[in-house]
């Protein structure tokens, strides 16, 4: 017989799709793992995250969607993080998790959006985000829900984000 804490961790792992059922697991765990209710719960959690992120991480969400990486990114976010039920904390946590994304443009957009979010909420620090291409056409396309078109030409840019700046950010070519 397993203790309550272990049982709860296993159930959470089932919901997050991080727990693999073993032959020696409790029969209840086997029933839950095979249930349609678990599949429905996972789908509802996924759709709730999509709804929240689409509204709180507009630029990054649009880029992930255009690059067909949205489902992967949201699924990894659900699996890797203990996500607060408060939607105000989900966007920043999601963006933080994308800081080291293997796609440099996705990482840059996420870093920029998180820094801008912080500054808009009163953070007095100054942030710097390096970009692998000219951010002007990328930000314009994402902000206006337009396709990016062809892959942006490689180039070195830096965006400074701060409350001290007229529009909260400045773009500089390096």
C-alpha positions as CSV (number, residue, x, y, z in Angstrom):
1,X,0.0,0.0,0.0
2,X,1.4,3.4,-1.0
3,X,1.2,6.5,1.1
4,X,-1.0,9.4,0.2
5,X,1.8,11.7,-1.0
6,X,3.1,9.1,-3.4
7,X,-0.4,8.4,-4.7
8,X,-0.9,12.1,-5.3
9,X,2.4,12.4,-7.2
10,X,1.5,9.5,-9.4
11,X,-1.9,11.0,-10.2
12,X,-0.3,14.3,-11.0
13,X,2.2,12.6,-13.2
14,X,-0.7,10.9,-15.0
15,X,-2.4,14.2,-15.6
16,X,0.8,15.8,-16.8
17,X,1.7,12.7,-18.9
18,X,5.1,12.4,-17.1
19,X,4.3,9.1,-15.2
20,X,4.6,5.8,-16.9
21,X,2.3,3.1,-15.4
22,X,4.2,0.0,-14.2
23,X,2.9,-3.5,-13.8
24,X,3.2,-3.4,-10.0
25,X,1.2,-0.1,-9.7
26,X,-2.1,-0.1,-7.7
27,X,-5.1,-1.2,-9.7
28,X,-6.7,2.2,-9.2
29,X,-3.7,3.8,-11.0
30,X,-4.2,1.4,-13.9
31,X,-7.9,2.3,-14.1
32,X,-7.2,6.0,-14.1
33,X,-4.4,5.7,-16.7
34,X,-6.8,3.9,-19.0
35,X,-9.8,6.1,-18.4
36,X,-11.4,8.4,-21.0
37,X,-11.8,10.9,-18.1
38,X,-8.0,11.3,-17.8
39,X,-7.8,11.9,-21.6
40,X,-10.5,14.5,-21.3
41,X,-8.9,16.2,-18.3
42,X,-5.5,16.4,-20.2
43,X,-7.3,18.0,-23.2
44,X,-9.1,20.5,-21.0
45,X,-5.9,21.5,-19.3
46,X,-4.2,21.9,-22.7
47,X,-7.0,24.0,-24.1
48,X,-7.1,26.2,-21.0
49,X,-3.3,26.8,-21.4
50,X,-3.8,27.7,-25.0
51,X,-6.6,30.1,-24.2
52,X,-4.5,31.9,-21.5
53,X,-1.2,31.9,-23.5
54,X,-3.0,33.2,-26.6
55,X,-4.1,36.2,-24.6
56,X,-1.0,36.8,-22.5
57,X,1.9,36.0,-24.8
58,X,0.5,37.3,-28.1
59,X,3.8,37.6,-30.0
60,X,5.4,34.4,-28.9
61,X,2.1,32.5,-29.3
62,X,1.8,33.8,-32.9
63,X,5.3,32.8,-33.8
64,X,5.0,29.3,-32.3
65,X,1.8,28.8,-34.2
66,X,3.3,30.0,-37.5
67,X,6.3,27.7,-37.0
68,X,4.0,24.8,-36.0
69,X,5.7,24.5,-32.7
70,X,2.8,25.6,-30.5
71,X,1.5,22.2,-29.4
72,X,5.0,21.0,-28.6
73,X,5.8,24.1,-26.6
74,X,2.6,24.0,-24.6
75,X,2.8,20.3,-23.9
76,X,6.4,20.7,-22.7
77,X,5.3,23.6,-20.5
78,X,2.5,21.5,-18.9
79,X,4.9,18.5,-18.4
80,X,7.8,20.4,-17.0
81,X,6.4,23.1,-14.7
82,X,4.1,23.2,-11.7
83,X,1.8,25.8,-13.2
84,X,-0.1,28.1,-10.9
85,X,-3.9,28.2,-11.4
86,X,-3.7,31.9,-11.6
87,X,-3.5,32.9,-15.3
88,X,-1.5,36.1,-14.6
89,X,1.5,33.9,-13.7
90,X,1.2,31.4,-16.6
91,X,2.3,33.8,-19.4
92,X,5.5,34.9,-17.7
93,X,6.3,31.3,-16.7
94,X,5.7,30.1,-20.3
95,X,8.0,32.8,-21.7
96,X,10.7,32.1,-19.1
97,X,10.6,28.5,-20.2
98,X,11.3,29.5,-23.8
99,X,14.4,31.6,-23.1
100,X,16.7,28.8,-24.3
101,X,14.6,27.5,-27.1
102,X,16.5,25.8,-29.9
103,X,15.0,28.2,-32.4
104,X,16.8,31.5,-31.7
105,X,14.0,33.6,-33.1
106,X,11.5,32.0,-30.8
107,X,13.9,32.5,-27.8
108,X,14.4,36.1,-28.8
109,X,10.7,36.9,-29.2
110,X,9.9,35.2,-25.8
111,X,12.7,37.1,-24.0
112,X,11.6,40.4,-25.5
113,X,7.9,39.8,-24.7
114,X,8.8,38.8,-21.1
115,X,11.0,41.8,-20.6
116,X,8.3,44.1,-22.0
117,X,5.7,42.5,-19.8
118,X,7.9,43.1,-16.7
119,X,8.5,46.7,-17.6
120,X,4.8,47.4,-18.3
121,X,4.1,46.0,-14.8
122,X,6.5,48.4,-13.1
123,X,9.9,46.6,-13.2
124,X,12.4,49.4,-13.2
125,X,15.3,47.3,-14.5
126,X,16.6,47.7,-18.0
127,X,16.6,44.5,-20.1
128,X,18.6,43.6,-23.2
129,X,17.7,41.0,-25.8
130,X,19.9,40.0,-28.7
131,X,18.2,39.0,-32.0
132,X,19.5,36.8,-34.8
133,X,17.8,39.0,-37.4
134,X,16.1,42.4,-37.9
135,X,13.3,42.5,-35.4
136,X,11.3,45.2,-37.2
137,X,9.5,43.0,-39.8
138,X,9.2,40.1,-37.3
139,X,7.5,42.2,-34.6
140,X,5.3,44.0,-37.1
141,X,4.1,40.7,-38.6
142,X,3.5,39.1,-35.2
143,X,1.8,42.2,-33.7
144,X,-0.6,42.4,-36.7
145,X,-1.2,38.6,-37.0
146,X,0.5,38.5,-40.4
147,X,2.6,35.6,-41.8
148,X,6.4,36.1,-41.5
149,X,6.9,35.0,-45.0
150,X,10.4,33.8,-45.8
151,X,13.0,33.2,-43.1
152,X,14.4,36.5,-41.9
153,X,18.0,37.2,-43.1
154,X,20.6,36.6,-40.4
155,X,21.8,39.8,-38.8
156,X,22.8,41.0,-35.3
157,X,20.4,43.3,-33.5
158,X,19.8,44.1,-29.9
159,X,16.6,45.4,-28.2
160,X,16.8,47.4,-25.0
161,X,13.7,47.4,-22.9
162,X,13.1,49.9,-20.1
163,X,10.6,52.2,-18.6
164,X,13.0,55.1,-19.3
165,X,12.5,54.7,-23.1
166,X,9.8,56.5,-25.0
167,X,8.0,53.4,-26.3
168,X,9.5,51.1,-23.6
169,X,12.0,49.7,-26.1
170,X,14.7,50.6,-28.6
171,X,16.1,48.5,-31.5
172,X,19.8,48.7,-32.4
173,X,21.7,47.1,-35.2
174,X,25.0,45.7,-33.9
